[in-house]
Amino acid sequence: MGGVMICEPSVLYNMLNQYTNVSKLADINYLYLIDSRYKLDYNTGHIITAKNAQRDSKGMFVVPENVEVESMRHIVVYDSDTSSLKDLGEAVRCAEVLAKVSLYPVLVVRGGYQKFSALYPFFRSVKIMYTIMELDNFEPYPVEIVVGLLYMADHNQARSPKMCEDLKISGMLNVSSTALDCETANHPILDVCLADSVTADLFSSLKRICVFIGSHVKKGSPVMVTSTHGISRCSAATIAFLMHHFKYSLEDAWKYLKKCKSNMRPNRGFVQQLSDWELHTTGQRSTDISEPNF
């Protein structure tokens, strides 16, 4: 069985915001999010799409009969404020029951509902039931790359005044073929005009990109990186920043970003230029970009 692991609130936030053409929440086997608090607390407010944990007549947690737990790719449990697996709080006890039948690790959210809702108050809800259509139409937020500081988005998300306000965006980097039309934006936008082509020259703009993102991150001001679909160009720019700012290798930056956004995919031309950037920032090419992962 998968066992039980602790996870940061940002991990759950990014799980909730994965999508391809539609939100991954519409996939019934993607995420089972459980609120292990008592029903009164759950009804007062919970994380969006969460289900209240099932208990028997003695108040003990049980595996729900109406959910195929063993086939769930992600099972995440939270309570009020559990911060460690050693706490043996409601979330840990619930997770241990589910872990007996799950093929994957069951995650417990560090800090529980209190911490998650403090970081992402716009994801609090009292809604209990969701139709497939509602989940299909769920609008994912930009994924979080550096907690509270760096986000990655497509153009629809970048143009959303509500999302930018909720995330307190103070600056935006747009890497696309045209300037970003964002009339309601009250933050500076740096447009780096670049086609999503294997022949496009990204490398010559990487220093300017990293300086722009870094200037916001160092000030503690949230910044968003965006491209048309939020998959290739903004992923390449974000990877370059992670390599520059945190001194990551290309491989480490790639794996880090993949955990944040599962369908990120810089085109092959950008991958080669990121390899050149690795040499520039670290003095060596430590990543073999001929491997299938790249």
Disulfide bonds with the S-S distance in Angstrom:
none
